[in-house]
């Protein structure tokens, strides 16, 4: 059964639309891949910079902790710690 000119025209328009849609879908897929790659790079950069900042600041934090350790803890902090230990021992006794 031969095709009519109207059917042939419709088939050609459909083929052109399919090709155009294919090009659009390829572009969307490419932009999605680039977006995912950039997002991964962004978070990797944040993580690396965080570890780098910790590496740079860690000696100063250690020095401050040593300074506070040598100067002795404030008496209020020692009282709070002893109260916390007393409370923990009371809870242990209650659970026995």
N, C-alpha and C positions, 0 to 999 in steps of 0.2 A: 504494500500500500504506500504510495508516494505521499510525501509531505506537501502540504499546501504552503504557499508563500507566507501566510499568517503564522502557521506553526513554525516555519523556519525562522522567521523574524523573532518570535517569542523565544525559541531555543537559543538564538544568538544573543539576545538580551540577557537571558538567564546565565549563559556562559560568561558574559562580560561581568555581571554582578557577582558571580562566584569568584572570579579572578580578583575583582576589587576587594571583596570580603577577605579573601585569602591574604592579600597584601596588608590589609588592616590588622588581621589577626597576627601575622608575623611581626608587625611593628609593636603590637601590644605585648606579645611574648618577649620580645627583645627589651622593651622598656621595663617589664616586670623583672627580668633577670638582672638588669643594671640596678634597679631599685634594691633588690635583695642583696646584691654584692656591696652596694654603698652602705646599706644598713649594717651588714656584718662588719665592714671596715670601720664604721662609726663606733660601734660598741667595742670592737677590739681596741681601737685607739683610746677610748675612755678607760678600759680595763688596764691597758699598758701604762697610761699616764697616772692612774691611781697607784699602781704598784711602784712606779718611778717616784711619785711624790712621797709615798711611805718610805722608800729606800733613802730618799734625801733627808727626810725629817726624823727618821728613827734614831739617829745618834743624839739629837737634841732632846728627844723624849726620854731616852735612857739617861742622859745627863741630868735632866730635871728630876727623874725618879730617884736617882742616886743622891741628889742633893737633898731631897725631902727625906730620904731614908737616913741620911747622916744627921740631919737637923732634928730628927725625931718627929713623931706624929703629934699633932696637937692633942691636948688632954681630952678634949671633947670627943675626938675621934676614937681615942682609946676607950673611953667610957661607953661609946656606942657599940664598939666591937665586943667589949666584955658583956654588955647587955644582950647582944645578939647571940653570943656563945651560951649565956645562961638560959636564954629562951630556947635555943636548940636542944640543950641538955634536958630541960623540962619536957619538951615535946617527945624526946626519945624515951624518957621515963614513963610518960603517959601511954605511949604506944606499946610498951612491954607488957 
